[in-house]
Structures are given as structure tokens and as C-alpha cells.
Amino acid sequence: MASVANPNQPLLKKEEFVSFCEGLDHPEGLAFDNEGQLWAGGELGQVYRINPAGNVEEVARLGGFCLGLTFSASQELWICNSGLHQLMRIDRSGRVLSVIDSVTSIPLVTPNFSVFDHQGNLYFSDSGHWDKADGCVYRVRPDGTAEHFAGPFAFANGLALSADDRFLFVVESQRDCVRRIPILKNGDAGEPEIYADGLARIPDGLAFDAAGNLYVTCYASDCIYRVTPDRTVHLLAFDPEGTRIARPTNVAFGGPHFDDLYVANLGRWHIGRVHLGIAGQPLVNLK
């Protein structure tokens, strides 16, 4: 069980978070490609590409609401589109290549976030319905076969994989916690355990740094936590005004030295950035 260190003393001042780019339609998901460009989604299905100078280009408008974005090793972009109830695969021009709208004949409800392992398996969360604790995690195999992996959860949300692909971390938003699921040698899910709790309120997104620290955004409290490898929970940042950090949903590492943290602010129109000085854990598409 996690312990909480100095819960009222953030490690960073809110003033350290600056605006990287402006004018987005309530961004939710973030993903860097292998050229150092940041991609983000909008609430009308926009797909944005932002260069390192912060210039924003709308690549596509898919309809629905684009939540989590994830690049594959081949630089195809996978999008959890909650408004269309689909997991979408697009190319860098915005052309839709394929769509998954059900798994084993069960329609998707709220596809939310996805992450690739090093074998090409894509894990993605379907949050289910609010207040019904019917969320789950699915897995898409490299051959395109989609299957149930774990659940149910009380609104399964952000995901992250350990660097060795042995554990999948899942935000359970309506339990204010992150669960850790062992991935067994046969590929099955082991028994989920609480990795960090007391993450008030409504945790949403996850990202690891290279030192094994886990960053958790909290939508309803405008804060970000850092969970150390020994499971101590630190309040990394808090914005009581909800302007610099405003309903944060997802974070991604980037920048010239891969040690800046970028924050999607669903409550406003900008993507924030803070210099951490700790490199992020490289994702599959950045290897």
C-alpha cells in the first residue's frame, strides 16, 4: 500500500508550468512521434500536430471525442474515440486505416487510453459507464485479434507498462487509485493489486520516467502526483486556480533532452510544459 508524503506541499510551484501551445479544443490525449512532434486530440474529434516551437496544425477531424493517443512502432496513430465508441488507427496524414468498435461481439462503451508493449500488443481501456464499475482492459494482438484482458474496474482510465513489460498499471478513476496487474508468462492477467491510492480526486493519466517514478494526473483536483518505486506518493504540483493546470488528463515526456513533462488541460485550451530534469521512460515508438 502506498504512503503519502507531505500531501499539502507540492514539489513544484504552479508557476513552473508554462504554456507550450494555445488554441486547442480542450485537449485530452497526448503522444510524441519519433520526430519530436507532439500530437493531441480535441473534443470534436480533432487531431492536432504541434511542432517543437509550439505551432499547432489540425491534421484531421474525425468526429466524436479523441481521448488517448498512442503511436505504434511503425508510427501509426491509435486513437481512443469515446464519442464514436471506437478504437481508431490512422496514418500521419489523418487517413483512417482501421476501426475496432467491439471485442468478442461486445460493443465498446468509452474507449479511453492505450499503450503498446515491445511485442506489438496494444492494451486499451474501456472505461465503461460512470458509477457502474463495468470498465475493463482489452488487448489487441499483433495479428489484429482483440480480446478481454482484465476487469471489471470502476472506470478504467489511463494505462502504463513497466519498462520490462511485466506489469500493466491501470487508473481506476472512481476509486482514486492505480492498480498494478502482473502479466503472466502465458500472457494472462495476474491478480490486480492497489499500487497507489489516496490520489484525490479522479486520477486520469499515467506516465513513467526512466527512474521508475509514476506520474498521475488528477482531473477533479488540478494536481499531479509522483509515485516513487517504493510507492510513496508525493504531490508534484497543484494549481488551486485551475489555470496553468486545468483539469489535467494526460501527460507525455518530450523536449530536447526528453526530460520535460507536457500536460493536457481538458478544462482549457492549452498544453502545459514543465522541466523535470528526469528523462521519461522511452515508449515503443521512440526506441
C-alpha positions in Angstrom: 0.0 0.0 0.0 1.3 3.5 -0.9 2.2 6.1 1.8 1.6 9.8 1.2 4.5 12.2 1.9 3.7 15.9 2.6 0.3 15.8 1.0 -0.1 19.6 1.2 3.4 20.6 0.0 3.8 20.3 -3.8 7.3 19.6 -5.0 6.9 22.1 -7.9 5.4 25.6 -7.9 2.5 26.1 -10.3 4.4 29.0 -11.8 6.9 26.4 -13.2 4.2 25.2 -15.6 4.2 27.3 -18.8 2.0 27.2 -21.8 3.6 25.3 -24.7 0.8 25.9 -27.2 -2.6 27.5 -27.3 -5.9 27.3 -29.2 -6.7 23.7 -28.9 -10.3 22.4 -28.3 -10.0 21.1 -24.8 -7.1 18.6 -25.4 -7.3 15.3 -23.6 -4.7 12.9 -25.1 -1.0 13.5 -25.9 1.6 11.5 -27.8 5.0 12.3 -29.3 6.1 10.8 -32.6 9.7 9.8 -33.4 10.4 13.2 -35.0 9.7 15.1 -31.7 6.3 16.4 -32.8 3.5 16.3 -30.2 0.1 15.1 -31.3 -3.1 15.8 -29.3 -6.8 15.3 -29.7 -9.8 17.6 -29.3 -13.4 17.3 -28.1 -14.9 17.5 -31.6 -12.6 14.7 -32.9 -9.7 17.0 -33.9 -6.2 15.5 -34.3 -3.6 18.2 -33.8 0.1 18.1 -34.6 2.4 20.6 -32.8 6.0 21.2 -33.7 8.7 21.8 -31.2 8.2 25.6 -31.5 4.5 25.2 -30.4 2.9 25.8 -33.7 -0.4 23.9 -34.0 -1.8 22.3 -37.1 -5.1 20.4 -37.4 -4.4 17.2 -39.3 -7.8 15.7 -39.2 -11.3 16.0 -37.8 -12.7 12.5 -37.1 -15.9 13.4 -35.2 -16.6 12.1 -31.8 -14.2 13.0 -29.0 -10.5 11.9 -29.2 -9.2 10.8 -25.8 -5.9 8.7 -25.5 -3.4 8.8 -28.4 -0.7 6.2 -28.9 1.9 5.8 -31.6 2.9 2.3 -32.8 6.5 1.3 -33.6 5.6 1.9 -37.3 4.4 5.5 -36.4 0.7 4.8 -37.0 -1.5 6.7 -34.5 -4.1 4.8 -32.5 -6.9 6.9 -31.0 -9.5 6.1 -28.4 -12.5 7.9 -29.7 -15.1 7.9 -26.9 -17.7 9.8 -28.9 -17.7 7.3 -31.7 -17.2 4.3 -29.3 -14.2 3.2 -31.4 -10.5 2.5 -31.3 -9.2 4.1 -34.5 -5.9 3.6 -36.4 -4.9 6.5 -38.6 -1.8 7.4 -40.6 0.2 10.6 -40.2 -2.0 12.3 -42.9 -5.1 11.6 -40.8 -6.5 8.9 -43.0 -8.4 6.2 -41.1 -6.8 2.8 -41.7 -9.0 0.6 -39.4 -11.6 0.8 -36.7 -12.4 -1.5 -33.7 -15.9 -0.9 -32.3 -16.4 -4.2 -30.4 -14.5 -7.0 -28.8 -15.9 -10.6 -28.9 -19.2 -9.0 -30.1 -19.3 -6.7 -27.1 -19.6 -3.0 -28.3 -17.1 -0.6 -26.9 -18.6 2.0 -24.5 -15.9 4.5 -23.6 -12.5 3.6 -25.1 -10.1 5.8 -23.2 -6.4 5.1 -23.4 -3.9 2.6 -24.9 -0.3 1.5 -24.7 1.9 -0.8 -26.7 4.3 -3.4 -25.3 7.5 -4.4 -27.0 5.9 -7.5 -28.7 3.4 -5.3 -30.5 0.4 -6.0 -28.3 -1.8 -3.0 -27.7 -3.6 -2.7 -24.3 -6.5 -0.3 -24.2 -9.0 0.7 -21.5 -12.8 0.9 -22.0 -13.9 2.9 -19.0 -17.5 1.7 -19.2 -20.2 3.7 -17.6 -19.8 6.2 -14.8 -21.0 4.8 -11.5 -21.4 1.2 -12.8 -17.9 -0.2 -12.2 -18.1 -2.0 -15.6 -14.8 -0.8 -17.1 -12.2 -3.2 -18.4 -8.9 -3.5 -20.3 -8.7 -5.1 -23.7 -5.7 -6.3 -25.7 -5.2 -6.2 -29.4 -2.7 -8.8 -30.6 -0.3 -8.0 -33.5 -2.5 -10.1 -35.8 -5.4 -7.8 -35.0 -7.2 -10.2 -32.7 -8.9 -8.3 -29.9 -9.6 -9.9 -26.5 -10.6 -9.2 -22.9 -7.6 -8.8 -20.6 -8.7 -7.6 -17.2 -11.6 -6.1 -15.3 -14.1 -5.1 -14.2 -12.9 -1.7 -12.8 -14.6 1.4 -11.5 -13.9 3.5 -14.6 -10.7 2.1 -16.1 -8.7 5.0 -17.4 -5.0 5.8 -18.0 -2.5 2.9 -18.6 1.2 2.5 -18.4 3.5 -0.5 -18.7 6.6 -1.2 -16.7 9.8 -1.0 -18.7 10.2 -4.8 -18.8 6.5 -5.3 -19.8 5.9 -7.4 -16.7 3.2 -5.2 -15.2 0.3 -3.1 -16.6 -0.7 -0.1 -14.5 -4.4 0.9 -14.7 -6.0 4.0 -13.2 -9.3 3.3 -11.5 -10.8 6.7 -11.5 -13.7 6.2 -9.2 -11.5 4.5 -6.6 -8.8 7.3 -6.6 -6.2 4.6 -7.1 -3.8 3.0 -9.6 -3.8 -0.8 -9.8 -0.9 -3.0 -10.9 -1.7 -6.1 -12.9 1.0 -8.8 -13.4 1.3 -10.0 -17.0 2.0 -13.7 -16.6 4.3 -15.7 -18.9 1.4 -17.2 -20.8 0.0 -13.6 -21.4 -2.9 -13.9 -18.9 -3.5 -11.2 -16.3 -2.5 -11.9 -12.8 -4.4 -10.7 -9.7 -4.6 -6.8 -9.7 -3.3 -5.1 -6.6 -3.5 -1.5 -5.4 -0.2 0.2 -6.3 -1.0 3.7 -5.2 -4.2 5.1 -3.6 -5.4 8.3 -2.0 -4.9 10.1 -5.3 -7.6 12.7 -4.8 -9.5 13.3 -6.9 -10.4 11.3 -10.1 -7.0 10.2 -11.3 -6.8 10.1 -15.1 -3.5 9.7 -16.9 -0.2 7.9 -16.2 3.4 8.1 -17.4 6.7 6.6 -16.1 10.1 8.3 -16.0 13.3 6.4 -16.6 13.9 6.1 -12.8 10.6 4.2 -12.3 8.6 7.1 -10.9 5.0 7.1 -11.9 3.2 10.4 -12.7 -0.5 10.5 -12.1 -2.8 13.4 -13.3 -5.9 14.1 -11.3 -8.8 15.6 -13.2 -11.0 16.9 -10.4 -8.4 18.5 -8.2 -6.0 20.1 -10.8 -3.0 18.3 -9.4 -0.3 15.8 -10.4 1.2 13.2 -8.2 4.6 11.4 -8.4 4.7 7.8 -7.0 8.2 6.6 -6.3 9.3 3.0 -6.9 8.8 2.3 -3.1 5.2 3.5 -3.6 5.5 6.7 -1.7 3.0 9.3 -3.1 4.3 12.8 -3.5 2.2 15.8 -4.5 4.2 17.0 -7.5 2.1 20.0 -8.4 -1.2 21.7 -7.6 -2.9 24.7 -9.1 -5.7 26.0 -6.8 -6.8 28.4 -9.5 -7.1 25.8 -12.2 -5.5 27.9 -14.9 -2.0 26.6 -15.6 -3.0 23.1 -14.6 -6.7 22.9 -15.5 -8.4 19.5 -15.4 -5.3 17.6 -16.3 -5.9 14.4 -18.1 -2.8 13.0 -19.8 1.0 13.7 -19.7 3.8 12.8 -22.0 7.6 13.2 -21.9 9.4 15.2 -24.6 11.7 18.1 -25.3 15.3 18.3 -26.5 16.5 16.0 -23.7 13.3 14.1 -23.1 13.1 15.5 -19.6 10.2 17.9 -20.0 6.7 16.9 -19.0 3.8 18.0 -21.2 0.3 18.2 -19.7 -3.1 18.1 -21.5 -5.5 20.5 -19.9 -9.1 19.4 -20.7 -10.5 22.4 -18.8 -8.8 24.9 -21.0 -7.3 25.3 -24.5 -3.6 24.9 -23.9 -0.9 22.2 -23.4 1.4 23.0 -20.4 5.0 22.1 -20.0 7.3 21.8 -17.0 11.0 21.0 -16.9 11.6 18.0 -14.6 15.2 17.2 -15.4 14.4 13.5 -15.2 14.1 11.7 -18.6 10.9 9.8 -19.4 10.7 6.1 -19.9 11.0 5.6 -23.7 7.9 4.3 -25.3 7.9 1.6 -28.0 7.6 4.1 -30.9 10.6 6.2 -29.6 13.0 3.3 -29.4 
